[in-house]
Amino acid sequence: MTDTTQTQPTPPEGADETFSAIKPRSPEFRLAADAVRGMRQDLFHDAFAYRSLPRLGTDRKLIRRLSGRAREYAAWAPHATVALGGLLAMTAATASFGGSTVTGLLCGLLAVAPVALTLVRPVGAFWLSLASTLVVSVLSWPWGDRPWAQCSVISHLVVLTVVAVRTRPRTAAWMWLFTAGYGAFAEALFGVGPFGSSDTAPMLVLSALILLVVTVWHIRRDAEEVVSAQQTVTAHERSRRTLLEERTTIARELHDVVAHHMSVVAIQAEAAPYRVENPPPELERAFAVIRENAVAALTELRRVLGVVRAEDYEAPEAPQPTLADLDTLLANVREAGPDVTKVVTGAVRELPQGVELSAYRIVQEALSNALRHAPGADARVEIGYVLGGLGLRIVNGPVPDPSSVKPSPGAGHGVTGMRERVAMLNGEMTAGPTDGGGYEVTVFLPVPAADAGIESDS
């Protein structure tokens, strides 16, 4: 009879330790392990690392109101506060033990040393504060307060506050627990004070209130930083989206201009061979190639513009506006209240349609900004036809009666749109307030003479 019993393999030596190491831990164990790991990181890892207390920034609201030397001195306010706390602890030590005795002087130094150390090594100052408190209790035994001398209370509270401000709320919680542990240990070692009362409980309550206030301050500051960062990101994204929308709008408007010219090129290239009697085959092929390239470019232009069009966008049936339509625009602006004058200098000539359209939109946006930000203010539009380009200057005066009319804030992207149009044509633009309280926009759009001549001929 065959024995079918299978022998279980013997685990190798040390396998139990390996299996127990990879065995899933309970949530409670992981929580305790994370807490111990955080305690080591906060209070033991590089506890005496050098971290100098920085000065206050001069951009703070209260410091900005100061001037000269006062602003420089105000930046050292945290250091002065810490020094004041150390001086108070030292004064309490000398008053309790007598300033002329060696014990009083030594206790004063032990009280002020941890406070001074918070300026450069905050976590190390906490450990030094516990150690100095223990030494002061030994020096004051058996007649002094136990386990917290008056100078030790002041010194330790100052140290807890400064370290909590300079670290994180979790560190403050660990410091409070170690303070409670020291109080229990010191009471078991020295007993209570001469009057039979313990100072540990009041010390823990007072320190808990201080650390709670600091923790709330930390949480509020972190929340403000998060909100500020989010607002910055949102403003950046909004500005970027507005810029892209403006570029899309410009592309839509220029589509009709470019499409018109390409259509003219294609039609003229197709009709040109019929205007010449017996044209050579090379000329016919050249015109055919020109027409094919114009039609291909027009098709590609329409395809690309179809991508950037919104689903609800409808192409305008009317032709795109030019500088010849400015009188209608100015009449509409005058109906809103302000007096708008137009001055034209130089020899008026027909410019490329892209330049005409951009110039019209720039004047339109500048006047819209004037209506929003300076309602009721008079405006002046200057158009200068100069050699090599077109100059524009739109300036408005201050609000006649600021108390009766409230300016509209607007979206704040009108100047961005104008700059995009100017940059597209390689022009120059300046915009800013005037000395009289108004606002001025100055633009130069270059137009090469060859382009102007071709435009006139077409």
C-alpha positions as CSV (number, residue, x, y, z in Angstrom):
1,M,0.0,0.0,0.0
2,T,1.4,3.4,-1.1
3,D,1.6,6.1,1.5
4,T,0.0,9.3,0.0
5,T,0.7,11.6,3.0
6,Q,2.5,14.7,1.8
7,T,5.1,16.2,4.0
8,Q,4.8,20.0,4.4
9,P,8.1,21.8,3.6
10,T,10.0,23.1,6.5
11,P,10.3,26.9,6.4
12,P,13.8,28.1,6.3
13,E,15.5,29.6,9.3
14,G,14.4,33.1,10.0
15,A,11.3,32.8,7.9
16,D,9.0,33.6,10.9
17,E,10.7,37.0,11.3
18,T,10.4,37.6,7.6
19,F,6.7,36.7,7.4
20,S,5.9,38.8,10.5
21,A,7.7,41.8,8.9
22,I,5.5,41.6,5.8
23,K,2.3,40.9,7.8
24,P,-0.2,43.7,7.4
25,R,-0.4,45.9,10.4
26,S,-3.6,47.1,12.0
27,P,-4.7,50.8,11.5
28,E,-4.0,51.5,15.1
29,F,-0.4,50.2,14.8
30,R,0.2,52.3,11.7
31,L,-1.2,55.4,13.4
32,A,1.0,54.9,16.4
33,A,4.1,54.2,14.2
34,D,3.4,57.4,12.2
35,A,3.0,59.4,15.5
36,V,6.4,58.1,16.8
37,R,8.0,58.8,13.4
38,G,6.6,62.3,13.5
39,M,7.9,62.8,17.1
40,R,11.4,61.7,16.1
41,Q,11.3,64.1,13.1
42,D,10.0,67.1,15.0
43,L,11.9,66.8,18.3
44,F,14.9,64.6,17.8
45,H,16.1,64.7,14.2
46,D,18.5,67.7,13.9
47,A,17.2,69.1,17.1
48,F,20.1,71.5,17.5
49,A,20.2,72.5,13.8
50,Y,21.0,76.1,13.1
51,R,17.9,78.1,12.1
52,S,18.2,81.8,12.6
53,L,15.1,83.8,13.3
54,P,14.5,86.0,10.3
55,R,13.6,89.6,10.4
56,L,10.1,90.9,9.5
57,G,9.6,91.9,5.9
58,T,9.3,95.6,5.2
59,D,6.3,95.0,3.0
60,R,4.0,94.2,5.9
61,K,1.0,96.5,6.4
62,L,2.1,98.1,9.7
63,I,5.8,98.4,8.8
64,R,5.0,100.1,5.5
65,R,3.4,103.0,7.4
66,L,6.7,103.7,9.1
67,S,9.6,105.6,7.5
68,G,13.3,105.8,7.7
69,R,15.0,104.3,10.8
70,A,11.7,103.3,12.3
71,R,11.0,100.8,9.5
72,E,14.5,99.3,9.9
73,Y,14.0,99.0,13.7
74,A,10.5,97.5,13.3
75,A,11.9,94.6,11.3
76,W,13.7,93.4,14.5
77,A,10.5,93.3,16.5
78,P,10.5,89.5,16.9
79,H,14.1,89.5,18.3
80,A,13.2,92.3,20.7
81,T,10.2,90.5,21.9
82,V,12.2,87.3,22.6
83,A,14.9,89.4,24.4
84,L,12.2,91.0,26.6
85,G,10.9,87.6,27.6
86,G,14.4,86.5,28.5
87,L,14.9,89.6,30.6
88,L,11.6,89.1,32.4
89,A,12.6,85.5,33.3
90,M,16.0,86.6,34.5
91,T,14.5,89.3,36.6
92,A,12.1,86.8,38.2
93,A,15.0,84.5,39.0
94,T,17.1,87.2,40.7
95,A,14.1,88.5,42.6
96,S,13.2,85.0,43.9
97,F,16.7,83.9,44.9
98,G,18.3,87.2,45.5
99,G,20.4,89.0,42.9
100,S,23.5,89.0,45.0
101,T,23.7,85.3,45.7
102,V,25.4,82.8,43.4
103,T,22.2,80.7,43.3
104,G,20.1,83.6,42.1
105,L,22.6,84.6,39.4
106,L,22.9,81.0,38.2
107,C,19.2,80.5,38.1
108,G,18.8,83.7,36.1
109,L,21.4,82.5,33.6
110,L,19.6,79.1,33.3
111,A,16.3,80.9,32.7
112,V,17.6,83.2,30.0
113,A,19.7,80.7,28.1
114,P,16.9,78.7,26.6
115,V,15.0,81.9,25.6
116,A,18.1,83.2,23.8
117,L,18.7,79.9,22.1
118,T,15.2,80.1,20.4
119,L,16.7,82.7,18.1
120,V,19.1,80.2,16.4
121,R,18.2,76.6,17.5
122,P,14.4,76.5,18.4
123,V,13.9,72.8,19.0
124,G,17.2,72.6,21.0
125,A,16.0,75.5,23.1
126,F,13.0,73.4,24.2
127,W,15.2,70.6,25.5
128,L,17.5,73.1,27.1
129,S,14.5,74.6,28.8
130,L,13.4,71.3,30.3
131,A,16.9,70.6,31.5
132,S,17.4,74.1,33.0
133,T,14.0,73.8,34.7
134,L,15.1,70.6,36.3
135,V,18.4,72.2,37.5
136,V,16.6,75.2,38.9
137,S,14.3,72.8,40.9
138,V,17.4,71.1,42.3
139,L,19.0,74.4,43.2
140,S,15.9,75.7,44.9
141,W,15.1,72.5,46.8
142,P,13.8,72.3,49.5
143,W,12.6,75.9,50.0
144,G,11.6,76.9,46.5
145,D,8.5,76.3,44.3
146,R,8.4,72.8,42.9
147,P,8.6,71.5,40.3
148,W,8.2,74.9,38.5
149,A,10.1,77.9,39.8
150,Q,8.7,81.3,38.9
151,C,11.6,82.0,36.5
152,S,11.2,78.6,34.9
153,V,7.5,79.1,34.3
154,I,8.2,82.4,32.4
155,S,11.2,81.0,30.6
156,H,9.4,77.8,29.5
157,L,6.3,79.6,28.3
158,V,8.4,82.0,26.2
159,V,10.3,79.0,24.7
160,L,7.1,77.1,24.0
161,T,5.6,80.1,22.3
162,V,8.6,81.0,20.1
163,V,9.2,77.3,19.1
164,A,5.6,76.8,18.3
165,V,5.5,79.9,16.1
166,R,8.7,78.8,14.3
167,T,7.7,75.2,13.8
168,R,4.5,73.3,13.1
169,P,1.4,72.6,15.2
170,R,2.3,69.0,15.5
171,T,5.6,70.0,17.2
172,A,3.6,72.2,19.7
173,A,1.5,69.2,20.6
174,W,4.6,67.0,21.3
175,M,6.2,69.8,23.4
176,W,3.1,70.0,25.5
177,L,3.1,66.3,26.1
178,F,6.8,66.3,27.1
179,T,6.1,69.2,29.4
180,A,3.3,67.2,31.1
181,G,5.7,64.2,31.4
182,Y,8.4,66.4,32.9
183,G,5.9,67.8,35.4
184,A,4.8,64.3,36.5
185,F,8.4,63.1,36.8
186,A,9.5,66.2,38.8
187,E,6.6,65.9,41.2
188,A,7.4,62.3,41.8
189,L,11.1,63.2,42.3
190,F,10.8,66.4,44.4
191,G,7.2,66.4,45.6
192,V,5.1,69.5,45.5
193,G,5.8,73.0,46.8
194,P,6.1,74.1,50.4
195,F,2.4,75.0,50.5
196,G,1.3,71.5,49.3
197,S,0.0,72.7,45.9
198,S,1.3,71.6,42.5
199,D,2.2,74.1,39.8
200,T,2.1,71.5,37.0
201,A,-1.7,71.7,36.4
202,P,-1.8,75.5,36.0
203,M,1.3,75.4,33.9
204,L,-0.2,72.8,31.6
205,V,-3.5,74.8,31.3
206,L,-1.7,78.1,30.5
207,S,0.7,76.5,28.0
208,A,-2.2,74.7,26.3
209,L,-4.0,78.0,25.8
210,I,-0.9,79.6,24.4
211,L,-0.2,76.7,22.1
212,L,-3.8,76.6,20.9
213,V,-3.7,80.3,20.0
214,V,-0.4,79.7,18.1
215,T,-1.9,76.7,16.3
216,V,-5.0,78.7,15.2
217,W,-2.6,81.4,13.9
218,H,-0.7,78.7,12.0
219,I,-3.9,77.3,10.4
220,R,-5.1,80.8,9.4
221,R,-1.8,81.7,7.9
222,D,-1.6,78.5,5.9
223,A,-5.1,79.0,4.7
224,E,-4.3,82.5,3.6
225,E,-1.2,81.3,1.7
226,V,-3.3,78.6,0.0
227,V,-6.0,81.1,-0.9
228,S,-3.4,83.6,-2.1
229,A,-1.6,81.0,-4.2
230,Q,-5.0,79.9,-5.7
231,Q,-5.9,83.4,-6.5
232,T,-2.6,83.9,-8.2
233,V,-3.1,80.8,-10.3
234,T,-6.7,81.7,-11.1
235,A,-5.6,85.2,-12.1
236,H,-2.9,83.8,-14.3
237,E,-5.2,81.3,-15.9
238,R,-7.9,84.0,-16.4
239,S,-5.3,86.3,-18.1
240,R,-4.1,83.5,-20.3
241,R,-7.6,82.5,-21.3
242,T,-8.4,86.1,-22.1
243,L,-5.3,86.4,-24.1
244,L,-6.2,83.3,-26.1
245,E,-9.7,84.5,-26.6
246,E,-8.5,87.8,-27.9
247,R,-6.1,86.1,-30.3
248,T,-8.9,83.9,-31.5
249,T,-11.1,87.0,-32.0
250,I,-8.4,88.6,-34.1
251,A,-7.9,85.5,-36.1
252,R,-11.7,85.4,-36.9
253,E,-11.7,89.0,-37.9
254,L,-8.7,88.7,-40.2
255,H,-10.1,85.5,-41.8
256,D,-12.4,87.6,-43.9
257,V,-9.6,90.0,-44.9
258,V,-7.2,87.2,-45.9
259,A,-9.9,85.1,-47.6
260,H,-10.9,88.0,-49.7
261,H,-7.4,88.6,-51.0
262,M,-6.8,84.9,-51.6
263,S,-10.0,84.7,-53.6
264,V,-9.0,87.7,-55.7
265,V,-5.6,86.0,-56.4
266,A,-7.3,82.8,-57.4
267,I,-9.8,84.5,-59.7
268,Q,-7.2,86.7,-61.4
269,A,-4.9,83.8,-61.9
270,E,-7.6,81.8,-63.6
271,A,-8.7,84.8,-65.8
272,A,-5.2,86.0,-66.7
273,P,-4.5,83.6,-69.6
274,Y,-7.7,84.6,-71.4
275,R,-6.6,88.2,-71.4
276,V,-3.5,87.5,-73.5
277,E,-3.7,86.4,-77.1
278,N,-2.0,83.0,-77.6
279,P,-0.3,82.8,-74.2
280,P,2.7,80.6,-74.1
281,P,2.2,77.2,-72.4
282,E,4.7,78.2,-69.6
283,L,2.6,81.2,-68.7
284,E,-0.6,79.1,-68.6
285,R,1.1,76.6,-66.3
286,A,2.4,79.3,-64.1
287,F,-1.0,80.9,-63.7
288,A,-2.5,77.4,-63.1
289,V,0.0,76.8,-60.3
290,I,-0.7,80.2,-58.8
291,R,-4.5,79.5,-58.8
292,E,-4.0,76.0,-57.3
293,N,-1.7,77.4,-54.5
294,A,-4.2,80.2,-53.8
295,V,-7.2,77.7,-53.6
296,A,-5.1,75.3,-51.4
297,A,-4.1,78.2,-49.1
298,L,-7.7,79.4,-48.9
299,T,-9.0,75.9,-48.1
300,E,-6.3,75.4,-45.4
301,L,-7.1,78.8,-43.9
302,R,-10.8,78.0,-43.6
303,R,-10.0,74.6,-42.1
304,V,-7.7,76.1,-39.4
305,L,-10.1,78.9,-38.6
306,G,-12.9,76.3,-38.2
307,V,-10.9,74.8,-35.3
308,V,-10.7,78.1,-33.4
309,R,-14.3,79.1,-34.0
310,A,-16.8,78.6,-31.2
311,E,-19.7,76.4,-31.9
312,D,-22.2,79.3,-31.6
313,Y,-20.0,81.7,-33.7
314,E,-21.6,83.1,-36.8
315,A,-19.5,84.8,-39.4
316,P,-20.6,88.4,-39.8
317,E,-22.5,89.1,-43.0
318,A,-21.3,92.8,-43.1
319,P,-17.8,93.6,-44.2
320,Q,-15.2,94.2,-41.5
321,P,-15.0,97.8,-40.4
322,T,-12.2,100.2,-41.5
323,L,-11.1,103.7,-40.5
324,A,-13.7,105.1,-42.9
325,D,-16.4,103.8,-40.4
326,L,-14.9,105.7,-37.5
327,D,-17.5,108.6,-37.8
328,T,-20.3,106.1,-37.1
329,L,-18.4,104.8,-34.1
330,L,-17.7,108.2,-32.7
331,A,-21.4,109.2,-33.1
332,N,-22.4,106.2,-31.1
333,V,-20.0,107.1,-28.3
334,R,-21.3,110.7,-28.3
335,E,-24.8,109.4,-27.7
336,A,-23.4,107.9,-24.4
337,G,-22.6,111.4,-23.1
338,P,-18.9,112.3,-23.6
339,D,-17.7,114.7,-26.3
340,V,-15.4,113.0,-28.7
341,T,-13.4,114.8,-31.3
342,K,-11.4,113.4,-34.3
343,V,-8.3,114.9,-35.8
344,V,-6.8,113.6,-39.0
345,T,-3.3,114.7,-40.1
346,G,-1.3,113.7,-43.2
347,A,-2.4,112.5,-46.6
348,V,-5.3,110.1,-46.2
349,R,-4.7,106.9,-48.2
350,E,-6.1,103.4,-48.3
351,L,-4.1,101.0,-46.1
352,P,-4.1,97.2,-46.0
353,Q,-7.3,95.9,-44.7
354,G,-5.6,94.2,-41.7
355,V,-4.1,97.5,-40.6
356,E,-7.4,99.3,-41.1
357,L,-9.3,96.7,-39.1
358,S,-6.8,96.7,-36.3
359,A,-6.7,100.5,-36.1
360,Y,-10.5,100.6,-35.9
361,R,-10.6,98.0,-33.2
362,I,-7.9,99.8,-31.2
363,V,-9.8,103.1,-31.3
364,Q,-13.0,101.2,-30.4
365,E,-11.5,99.5,-27.4
366,A,-9.7,102.7,-26.2
367,L,-13.0,104.6,-26.2
368,S,-14.8,101.7,-24.5
369,N,-12.2,101.8,-21.7
370,A,-12.8,105.5,-21.4
371,L,-16.5,105.0,-21.1
372,R,-16.0,102.4,-18.4
373,H,-13.3,103.9,-16.3
374,A,-13.9,107.6,-16.9
375,P,-17.6,108.1,-17.6
376,G,-18.5,111.5,-18.8
377,A,-14.9,112.5,-19.7
378,D,-14.2,114.1,-23.0
379,A,-12.0,112.1,-25.5
380,R,-9.9,112.9,-28.5
381,V,-8.9,110.6,-31.3
382,E,-5.9,111.6,-33.5
383,I,-5.1,109.7,-36.7
384,G,-1.8,110.5,-38.4
385,Y,-1.0,109.2,-41.9
386,V,2.8,109.3,-41.9
387,L,5.5,108.0,-44.1
388,G,5.9,104.3,-43.3
389,G,2.8,103.7,-41.2
390,L,-0.2,104.9,-39.3
391,G,-0.2,106.7,-36.0
392,L,-3.0,106.7,-33.4
393,R,-3.5,108.6,-30.3
394,I,-6.6,108.3,-28.1
395,V,-6.6,110.4,-25.0
396,N,-9.4,111.1,-22.5
397,G,-9.6,113.6,-19.7
398,P,-10.4,113.0,-16.0
399,V,-13.9,112.3,-14.7
400,P,-15.7,115.6,-14.4
401,D,-17.5,114.8,-11.2
402,P,-16.2,111.6,-9.5
403,S,-18.7,111.9,-6.6
404,S,-21.7,111.6,-8.9
405,V,-20.5,108.9,-11.2
406,K,-19.0,105.6,-10.2
407,P,-16.5,104.1,-12.7
408,S,-17.1,100.6,-13.9
409,P,-14.2,98.3,-13.0
410,G,-14.4,96.3,-16.2
411,A,-12.5,93.1,-16.9
412,G,-9.1,94.8,-17.1
413,H,-8.2,93.1,-20.4
414,G,-8.8,95.9,-22.9
415,V,-5.2,97.0,-23.0
416,T,-4.1,93.4,-23.5
417,G,-6.3,93.1,-26.6
418,M,-4.9,96.3,-28.1
419,R,-1.3,95.1,-27.4
420,E,-2.0,91.8,-29.2
421,R,-3.2,93.6,-32.3
422,V,-0.3,95.9,-32.3
423,A,2.2,93.1,-31.8
424,M,0.6,91.1,-34.6
425,L,1.5,94.0,-37.0
426,N,5.0,94.5,-35.5
427,G,3.9,97.9,-34.2
428,E,4.5,99.9,-31.0
429,M,2.2,100.9,-28.3
430,T,2.3,102.9,-25.0
431,A,-0.6,103.3,-22.6
432,G,-0.8,105.0,-19.3
433,P,-2.3,107.9,-17.2
434,T,-1.7,111.5,-18.1
435,D,-0.5,114.3,-15.9
436,G,-4.0,115.8,-15.9
437,G,-5.7,112.7,-14.5
438,G,-6.8,111.2,-17.8
439,Y,-5.5,108.2,-19.8
440,E,-3.7,108.1,-23.1
441,V,-3.1,105.3,-25.7
442,T,-0.5,105.9,-28.4
443,V,0.0,103.4,-31.2
444,F,2.1,103.2,-34.4
445,L,1.3,100.6,-37.0
446,P,4.1,100.2,-39.6
447,V,2.9,100.0,-43.3
448,P,5.7,99.6,-45.8
449,A,5.3,101.7,-48.9
450,A,5.2,98.7,-51.1
451,D,2.3,97.2,-49.3
452,A,0.3,100.5,-49.4
453,G,0.9,100.8,-53.1
454,I,-0.2,97.2,-53.7
455,E,-3.3,97.8,-51.6
456,S,-4.2,101.0,-53.5
457,D,-3.7,99.2,-56.9
458,S,-6.0,96.4,-55.9
